[in-house]
């Protein structure tokens, strides 16, 4: 599984970073980006889905 | 129940009044009735003409379209923007607006917002936790050993004002004055524009102007000095811009968070099962806060129509205002399962309490921190409390909704 934050949609709600800091980080302006090229270890797949289900701007993409 | 200057509402689909106490008191029923009657966009001639879309799709479409829907007037008051400019020719018009960046439009908006964003990023806000914990604990210490408290008057209303005053560098001793002004600006939108009200606006203007002048002479480590040193397009921010942003931080940072904390505690005082779950499992608080934000989102924003146009079957006119009820979007059954139900461990929760699109609440990280800490500390100190149902809970009026009194009986303390 891979995750990606679409920077054109992200508005810095910070939900993904709060829910899955192992997969996402935020820059100085508070906008999110994926860590480790978006590669999601099997143990964190649920967290990736949780982040996607809580992004108000639908900015997170998951490829399985 | 007091009416606004426009008198009693005759019909909520064609004559609504978002400044009437009745609106916030019965808000969920009013939206449900409108939707059941097949009215996704209500209208009123009050306040110079206002529209009220009720679905998540409509709210999102408007929030994502700053070209047709300007942010110039985030609060719908009695005067239209052109009338405000006539009264005060120095007032900032589009694209800056009176309280940048919330009142600004692209492309100016992004630059004005970028100045503030770093100060409110998660990594800058997280260290405030200790400070907020101390504020909350002290407020509870100050209550003494009594069994009956008003959690709004003695707790929720103080938390954000003390935090914002420290960030902006205003004297904490003046906190009550700011709160009074904020209530006047936001709560009094439908009140008569008396001389007394105008004099209060002047007093607020003078106070903030003096505060800014003092910071020019004596710079210090706070947001006011930070703004005075900030540049936009290679030039220092104008004094009017700094004034507007400080005013915004005070207005947007106080009433909103106070309402969010208040509605959450009101829910917990009325729902023993949810309260017990959070007392026993404090690690569930962050998810519960998100659900309180969804179900009791305090803030409705507004836009101004930039040109005559048809929008989903209604004829909008230039300078009409459009309310953006994010709280109604949060209860749309096409977006949320069982939207009327408060599910404190809801897993899928794309609520729009902090807005959608380019104007996402810049203080959302701070508001979340304050809500989490305020609830955490309250539950720890008062593991058992309930609403005293012999007293009426009063809700605020206007575009920010929250309880203004919370009569609680304390059954256990720790």
Interface residues (C-beta under 8 A of the other chain):
Chain A: X11 X12 X13 X14 X17 X18 X26 X27 X28 X29 X30 X50 X53 X54 X55 X56 X57 X58
Chain B: X114 X117 X118 X120 X121 X122 X123 X286 X290 X347 X348 X349 X350 X351 X352 X354 X356 X357 X358 X360 X364 X365 X368
